[in-house]
Amino acid sequence: MQQGMKNDEEATMQEATRTWVLPTRLALALLVAGLGWSATALAGAPPANCTGLTALKIPHTRITSAEVVPAADGLPEHCLVLGVVSPAVGFEVRLPTEWNGKLYFAGDFVFAGSVSDPSLGLARGYAIASTDGGHQGDLFDASWALDNRPAEIDYGYRAVHVTAVVSKILVAAYYGERPRLSYFDGCSKGGMQGLREAEQYPDDFNGIAAGAPALDFTGLMIAANWTCRRSTRRSTAD
């Protein structure tokens, strides 16, 4: 019984990888070779072509919006791109007008559910990428995972990888060149994401800062549950 469940899970993960990663890697290879999109899309004259990024055809990906955001609150002018990778990996990519040639990926926290704060890297001229981990919700809400194996896979490791691939395609289309260096930065859940990337997709990033990685997730959740129950338990003397 357990062996059958394990085989089913492995088949699900292999299918998720096969149906998205392989065609998208091909698309990225074509982009690097100068094929697949028009010369105008590749030339990139920021920020004039920002809204044109919605017309890019990326496998299993839908660009929902692309707009220029004026400089404000210490952040530079940039092109904000929002989209979704099938089935439900939401992502955000910010492309500064004055780009330093590098990509910064901000990792998630706890149960994700929203993109991370982009200000740290954006203020330094990095192109910024982040993902909601494959679902929308509160940081401490894990109800989305119940009987939803694809969402668990996205949250576990796939969301970061597919967002990294798509963000590099967007960077190349906007600036006319790929990032010369790509970095991942995350703590806790983000630290775990960084280590999973290093283990499964070592070519995604040139450098990974994995702070306080939440590796034993089952153990962490049991400990958190025990702590909450103990700290909120009413005394029998009350």
C-alpha positions as CSV (number, residue, x, y, z in Angstrom):
1,M,0.0,0.0,0.0
2,Q,2.7,2.4,1.0
3,Q,4.8,1.5,-2.0
4,G,1.9,2.2,-4.3
5,M,1.3,5.6,-2.8
6,K,5.0,6.4,-3.2
7,N,4.9,5.4,-6.8
8,D,1.9,7.6,-7.4
9,E,3.6,10.6,-5.9
10,E,6.7,10.0,-8.0
11,A,4.7,9.7,-11.1
12,T,2.9,13.0,-10.3
13,M,6.2,14.8,-9.7
14,Q,7.7,13.4,-12.9
15,E,4.7,14.5,-14.9
16,A,4.8,18.0,-13.4
17,T,8.4,18.3,-14.4
18,R,8.0,16.8,-17.9
19,T,5.0,18.9,-18.9
20,W,6.6,22.3,-17.9
21,V,10.3,22.2,-17.5
22,L,11.3,20.5,-20.7
23,P,9.4,22.7,-23.1
24,T,10.4,25.8,-21.2
25,R,14.1,24.9,-21.2
26,L,13.7,24.6,-25.0
27,A,12.1,28.0,-25.2
28,L,15.0,29.5,-23.2
29,A,17.5,27.8,-25.4
30,L,15.8,29.2,-28.5
31,L,15.8,32.7,-26.9
32,V,19.6,32.5,-26.2
33,A,20.1,31.4,-29.8
34,G,18.2,34.5,-31.0
35,L,15.1,32.5,-32.1
36,G,11.5,32.2,-30.9
37,W,10.6,35.9,-30.6
38,S,11.0,38.9,-32.8
39,A,14.2,41.0,-32.9
40,T,12.2,43.9,-31.5
41,A,11.2,41.9,-28.4
42,L,14.8,40.8,-27.8
43,A,16.3,44.3,-28.4
44,G,14.5,45.7,-25.4
45,A,14.4,49.5,-25.1
46,P,13.2,50.0,-21.5
47,P,10.8,51.2,-20.4
48,A,9.1,51.6,-23.8
49,N,8.6,47.8,-24.4
50,C,7.4,47.1,-20.9
51,T,3.7,46.6,-21.8
52,G,4.8,44.5,-24.8
53,L,6.0,41.8,-22.4
54,T,2.3,40.6,-22.1
55,A,2.6,39.4,-25.7
56,L,5.5,37.0,-25.0
57,K,4.5,33.3,-25.6
58,I,6.2,31.3,-22.8
59,P,5.1,27.6,-22.5
60,H,2.5,27.0,-19.8
61,T,2.8,30.6,-18.7
62,R,0.3,33.5,-18.8
63,I,1.6,37.1,-18.4
64,T,-1.3,38.9,-16.7
65,S,0.1,42.4,-16.7
66,A,3.2,44.5,-17.4
67,E,3.4,48.2,-16.5
68,V,5.9,50.9,-15.7
69,V,6.1,51.9,-12.1
70,P,7.5,55.4,-11.5
71,A,10.3,55.9,-8.9
72,A,9.0,56.3,-5.4
73,D,9.8,55.6,-1.8
74,G,13.4,55.0,-2.5
75,L,12.7,52.4,-5.2
76,P,13.8,53.2,-8.8
77,E,11.5,53.3,-11.9
78,H,10.9,49.7,-13.1
79,C,8.7,47.5,-15.2
80,L,6.4,45.4,-13.0
81,V,5.4,42.0,-14.6
82,L,2.8,39.7,-13.0
83,G,1.9,36.3,-14.3
84,V,1.0,32.6,-13.5
85,V,2.8,29.4,-14.5
86,S,0.4,26.4,-14.8
87,P,-1.3,25.3,-12.8
88,A,-1.2,28.1,-10.2
89,V,2.3,29.4,-9.6
90,G,1.9,33.2,-9.3
91,F,5.0,35.2,-9.8
92,E,6.3,38.8,-9.9
93,V,9.2,40.2,-11.8
94,R,10.5,43.8,-11.5
95,L,12.8,45.1,-14.1
96,P,14.5,48.4,-13.2
97,T,15.2,50.9,-16.0
98,E,18.8,51.3,-14.7
99,W,19.8,47.6,-14.4
100,N,23.0,46.3,-12.9
101,G,22.9,43.2,-15.1
102,K,22.0,40.8,-12.3
103,L,18.9,38.9,-11.1
104,Y,17.9,38.7,-7.4
105,F,15.3,36.1,-6.4
106,A,13.6,36.7,-3.0
107,G,12.5,33.5,-1.2
108,D,9.3,32.9,0.7
109,F,8.4,32.6,4.4
110,V,6.3,30.0,6.3
111,F,3.5,28.7,4.0
112,A,4.1,31.5,1.4
113,G,0.8,32.6,-0.4
114,S,2.2,35.9,-1.6
115,V,5.3,37.3,-3.2
116,S,8.1,38.6,-1.1
117,D,9.2,42.2,-0.5
118,P,11.3,43.3,-3.6
119,S,12.8,46.5,-2.1
120,L,16.1,45.1,-1.0
121,G,17.4,44.1,-4.4
122,L,15.5,46.6,-6.5
123,A,17.0,49.5,-4.7
124,R,20.4,48.2,-5.8
125,G,19.5,47.9,-9.4
126,Y,18.8,44.1,-9.5
127,A,16.0,42.6,-11.6
128,I,13.8,41.0,-9.0
129,A,11.8,37.8,-9.0
130,S,9.5,36.2,-6.5
131,T,6.7,33.6,-6.3
132,D,3.7,33.0,-4.1
133,G,4.7,29.3,-3.8
134,G,1.9,28.0,-6.0
135,H,-1.1,29.3,-4.0
136,Q,-2.7,32.5,-2.6
137,G,-3.3,32.8,1.2
138,D,-2.0,33.9,4.6
139,L,1.5,33.0,5.7
140,F,0.2,30.8,8.4
141,D,-2.7,29.1,6.5
142,A,-1.9,25.7,5.0
143,S,-5.5,24.6,4.2
144,W,-4.6,24.9,0.5
145,A,-2.5,21.7,0.8
146,L,-5.3,19.4,1.8
147,D,-5.7,16.7,-0.9
148,N,-3.9,18.9,-3.3
149,R,-0.7,17.1,-4.4
150,P,0.2,19.5,-7.3
151,A,0.1,22.5,-4.8
152,E,2.3,20.6,-2.4
153,I,4.8,20.0,-5.2
154,D,4.8,23.6,-6.2
155,Y,5.3,24.8,-2.7
156,G,7.9,22.1,-2.0
157,Y,10.3,23.0,-4.8
158,R,8.8,23.5,-8.2
159,A,7.5,27.1,-7.8
160,V,11.0,28.6,-7.4
161,H,12.4,26.7,-10.3
162,V,9.8,27.6,-12.9
163,T,9.8,31.2,-11.7
164,A,13.5,31.4,-12.1
165,V,13.3,30.1,-15.7
166,V,10.5,32.5,-16.6
167,S,12.2,35.5,-15.0
168,K,15.3,34.9,-17.0
169,I,13.2,34.8,-20.2
170,L,11.6,38.1,-19.2
171,V,14.9,39.7,-18.4
172,A,16.4,38.6,-21.8
173,A,13.3,39.9,-23.7
174,Y,13.3,43.2,-21.9
175,Y,17.0,44.1,-21.9
176,G,18.1,42.1,-24.9
177,E,20.5,40.0,-22.8
178,R,20.4,37.4,-20.0
179,P,21.5,38.2,-16.4
180,R,25.2,37.8,-16.1
181,L,24.7,36.6,-12.5
182,S,21.6,35.3,-10.7
183,Y,21.3,35.0,-6.9
184,F,18.8,33.5,-4.5
185,D,18.2,34.9,-1.0
186,G,15.9,33.3,1.5
187,C,15.5,32.5,5.2
188,S,13.5,29.8,7.0
189,K,11.2,28.5,4.3
190,G,13.3,30.6,1.9
191,G,16.4,28.9,3.2
192,M,14.8,25.5,2.5
193,Q,13.9,26.7,-1.0
194,G,17.5,27.7,-1.6
195,L,18.9,24.3,-0.5
196,R,16.3,22.5,-2.7
197,E,17.4,24.6,-5.7
198,A,21.1,23.8,-5.0
199,E,20.2,20.1,-4.8
200,Q,17.8,19.8,-7.7
201,Y,18.4,22.7,-10.1
202,P,22.0,23.8,-9.5
203,D,22.1,25.8,-12.8
204,D,19.3,28.2,-11.8
205,F,21.5,30.4,-9.6
206,N,25.2,31.4,-9.4
207,G,24.9,32.0,-5.7
208,I,22.5,31.0,-2.9
209,A,22.1,32.5,0.5
210,A,20.1,30.0,2.5
211,G,19.5,31.3,6.0
212,A,18.1,29.2,8.8
213,P,16.6,26.6,6.4
214,A,13.5,24.9,7.6
215,L,14.5,21.4,6.6
216,D,12.6,19.1,9.0
217,F,9.3,20.6,8.1
218,T,7.2,17.8,9.8
219,G,9.2,18.1,13.0
220,L,8.9,21.9,12.9
221,M,5.1,21.7,12.6
222,I,4.8,19.2,15.4
223,A,7.0,21.4,17.6
224,A,5.0,24.5,16.7
225,N,1.7,22.8,17.4
226,W,3.0,21.6,20.8
227,T,4.3,25.1,21.7
228,C,1.0,26.7,20.7
229,R,-1.0,24.3,22.7
230,R,1.2,24.6,25.8
231,S,1.3,28.4,25.7
232,T,-2.4,28.8,25.3
233,R,-3.6,26.1,27.7
234,R,-5.5,27.6,30.6
235,S,-4.4,26.7,34.1
236,T,-6.7,24.4,36.1
237,A,-6.5,26.9,38.9
238,D,-8.4,29.5,36.8
